[in-house]
Structure formats: C-alpha cells, structure tokens
Amino acid sequence: MDEKVEYDPATAYHEAGHAVVALALGRPVHRVSVLPNRDRLGQCEFGKAVFRPSEDWVEREVMISLGGLAAEARHTGTYGWGEAERDLRHVRKLLEQTTARAAARLEKRMLAKVENLLADDGHWRAVERIAAELLVQGVISGRAARHLYDQAVEEE
C-alpha cells in the first residue's frame, strides 16, 4: 500500500518564493525541493548567474534570499524569522561590507522590494503554482519552475 507523503505548505511557498524572485530577476533555477534533510526543510538550487556589469549582483542575491521569507509570510500571515535563519545569515554575509546600521536599513529596504515584486499578480500566481506542484511532487526541475513561472506571468 502506497503512503501519500505530505509536504509542508509553508516550506513550499518559501522555496517557491526563492524560485520566483530568482526567475523574475534573471537568475536561472536548477531545482526546487521541499524534501527535508538534516540541514534544511527545502531548497532552491540556482544555475550559474550571468553577470551584467550594469547590475547590482549583491542586491539581486539579497532579494532572492529574502524571497522565501516574503512568500512564506504572505501565505501564512507571519514572518518565519527562525525558519529563515540560514537565508538571513546569507543576506548578512552579503551585506557585511557595509556598516551594521546601513546593512539593517538595506535589509529592510530589500525585503520591501521583494514584497512589492511578489505583490504583482503574475508573480504571486507563479509562487502559488510552483508551491502547489512542490506539494504534489516534492521536487521539481528548474525547467518545470520556469514553465510554471512563464505561464503565470503571461496570463495578465
């Protein structure tokens, strides 16, 4: 008898948030998973980013890192600061070249930018579709995430 595995919806939205922000900012997604392991509840793996001299890569990476926290908060109504601890450590490592006060302000500003990006109907539809697929499959390829993202944003 096959047991149906149930995945955590908050984790699915969190990982879908990382994927959608990455795709919206031009960063390829390799794989998205809600299969927990010893270290993580889920994971969004990225492809190699194309560097454009005119872009602020630190800002992009900070926004992608905060995408999970923002999407999960929009879905659940509360910020999972503890659950996003690894993402927040990564954000703070990226920002450590600035003063602590400037880094805190920048982190808040980047979170507001991510929340604004996810407030877009097409982007939020993409989060919902990727999360729904993760809840069924547990893992999806970057190609599948890109397909769901493209469909969602094109429906405007």
BELWO-V281799 format. One line per field, one symbol per residue. ss: DSSP state (H for helix, E for strand, - for the rest). phi: phi as a letter, one per 30 degrees, with the letter a starting at -180 (. if undefined). burial: # if it has 24 or more other ideal C-beta (glycine too) atoms within 12 Angstrom, else .. Layout:
# BELWO-V281799
ss->???
phi->???
burial->???
This chain:
# BELWO-V281799
ss->--------HHHHHHHHHHHHHHHH----EEEEE---------EEEE----------HHHHHHHHHHHHHHHHHHHH--------HHHHHHHHHH-----HHHHHHHHHHHHHHHHHHHH-HHHHHHHHHHHHHHHHH-EEEHHHHHHHHHHHHH--
phi->.ddddccdeddddedddedddeddcicdccabbcddbdcbdaacccdddddcedccddedddddddededdddddcjbdceddcedddddedddcddcdeddddddedddddddddddddedddededddddddddcibbdddddddddeedddde
burial->......###################.#########.....######...........#.################...##..##.###.###.##..........##..##.###.##...##########.###..###.#.###.##..##...
